[in-house]
Amino acid sequence: MKLTKKGHACVRLEKDGRTLVIDPGTFSEEDAAVGAEAVLVTHEHLDHFNEDRLRAALEASPEAEIWTLSSVAEKVSAAFPGRVHTVGEGDTFSAAGFDIQVHGQLHAVIHPDIPRITNVGYLVDDSLFHPGDALTVPGSPVDTLLLPVHAPWNKISEVIDYVREVKPQRAIDVHDALLTDIGIMVYNNGLGPNGPGIGGAEHGRLAPGESLDLG
């Protein structure tokens, strides 16, 4: 499996000549989902879900399909009948040759006065987990955790404890578009070998467009 970081929370996964994209939002490249056979969306916030970019992907590839929760599906399903699938916690399915498990129900708390929306995470091939905007623990071993390092709803102590609880072999940063170069340095220090420790997991980040072979 090859992982390519796209902007912010978006990643592109490739295996056996097939491509799956997760969360092509407004902070990602405009063509982040174009050419993908399958697109997964964790929730409706604009940095994870951009309707125009999803439409562009489905229009460019007639075989492309989307899997997402109902709040997103209802916005695009009418235009693409039969190609938009609604999922929720506990569901399993195959997309573009990848086996997917769905974990989680709710977005992390931003503030008690802000109503919580739904959010799901995706475990891909029993190996890679994208939690969306929540610190969901999938309940099974994870080789690669896509780690939401910076958001209005989290702090670094929670991020560190999350990696310790999931116990992945590696944690790769996502949800980082709001970080400046100084902020990136601070987070790297906190999550790296000079920090308090993240349970032995390897930590790294990829620049947009940079790839990593996950084996």
C-alpha positions, 0 to 999 in steps of 0.5 A, a space after each residue: 500500500 502506498 500512502 500519499 499525503 494530500 492537503 490537511 486531512 486528505 490522503 490517497 491510498 494506492 494498491 495493485 493499480 487501484 486508488 482510494 481517497 479519504 477526506 478531500 476537503 476545501 483545504 486539500 488540492 482541488 484535484 485530490 480525489 480526481 482519478 480515485 475509484 473510491 472516496 471515503 468521507 468521515 464527516 460534513 465539515 468543509 475541511 473534510 468534505 467539499 461537494 464540488 471536489 466530490 462531484 468533479 471526481 465522480 464526473 471524471 471517473 464514471 466508475 468512482 463511488 463514495 462511501 460516507 455517513 448520511 449527512 454527507 450522502 444526502 448532499 450528493 446522492 441525488 446527482 449520482 444514483 447508485 454511486 453514493 453509499 451510506 455507512 455507520 459504525 460497525 459496517 464493513 465493505 470493500 472499495 477499490 480493492 481495499 477492505 474497510 471497517 467503520 468505527 466511531 459515531 460522533 465528532 469530538 467536542 469543540 465546545 459544550 455549546 456547539 452541537 456535536 455532529 456525526 463522524 466516522 473513522 475508517 480502518 483500511 485493510 486492518 492496517 491503516 486508520 483515519 479517525 476523522 475528527 475524533 480520537 476514536 480507538 478502533 479496538 484492533 491493532 493498527 500499523 499506521 495511524 493517521 493522527 489529527 495533530 491540530 484542531 479547535 477540538 484537541 490539545 497535544 496531551 490528548 494527541 499523545 495519549 491517543 497514540 499511546 492508547 492505539 499503539 500503532 507502529 507509526 503515526 503520520 500527521 494529518 489535520 495540520 493545515 492550520 499549523 505554521 512552521 513554528 507550530 509544526 516544530 512544536 508538535 514534532 518536538 512533543 511527539 518525537 523522541 524529545 517529547 514525553 513519549 508516544 508508546 514506541 510508535 514511529 512518528 512522522 509527517 509528510 508534506 502534501 504530495 509526499 508519499 510513503 510505502 507502507 509495505 
